Amino acid sequence: METFEATGIASVARERNCPLIDMDARQPVHVIVEDGVAIQSLEVCPEVVEYDVVVSIPVMKTHMHTVVTLAVKNMKGCLWRRTKVDLHMLPQIEDMDDKTLNIAIADMSSVLRPHLSIIDGTTGMEGLGQAPGRLRNSIWLWQGSIHSQWMPLPARSWG
């Protein structure tokens, strides 16, 4: 919650009567991953299964293992506390060339599916993560839902 205060998000949320939640404050919900290849279950923050609508609003970033991180990877934030790290620690799956992390993220996405995703591509990040990464300006927002195709939305020009 300190980050929300430091960035000004908390102030805007108060002005608009929009509650901010600490998704790790409550006990997790155990969710079965049917037909999971790398993982068979997940511990998720309860809000993600209790709310009627889940909207994912990630920034566009490159990723050393998965090329880019978009709406699917952003949903990893719904995993409870340090269980997010567990996906990186899985052993290689026998007779599969794909990275286990990629398979686990695909398994995760079968149960953590936002109703709407809006990818903020106005400022993206490229490189090997947040610390060594470089900011890149763009002019696109992307939106899509589980029932539609992705479409670009011009955000603004950078003149």
Secondary structure as GFF3:
##gff-version 3
##sequence-region A 1 159
A	DSSP	alpha_helix	2	7	.	.	.	ID=ss1
A	DSSP	alpha_helix	9	15	.	.	.	ID=ss2
A	DSSP	beta_strand	29	32	.	.	.	ID=ss3
A	DSSP	beta_strand	41	44	.	.	.	ID=ss4
A	DSSP	alpha_helix	47	50	.	.	.	ID=ss5
A	DSSP	beta_strand	55	56	.	.	.	ID=ss6
A	DSSP	beta_strand	59	63	.	.	.	ID=ss7
A	DSSP	beta_strand	67	69	.	.	.	ID=ss8
A	DSSP	alpha_helix	71	74	.	.	.	ID=ss9
A	DSSP	three_ten_helix	75	78	.	.	.	ID=ss10
A	DSSP	alpha_helix	83	86	.	.	.	ID=ss11
A	DSSP	three_ten_helix	87	89	.	.	.	ID=ss12
A	DSSP	alpha_helix	100	109	.	.	.	ID=ss13
A	DSSP	beta_strand	116	126	.	.	.	ID=ss14
A	DSSP	beta_strand	134	145	.	.	.	ID=ss15
A	DSSP	beta_strand	151	154	.	.	.	ID=ss16
###
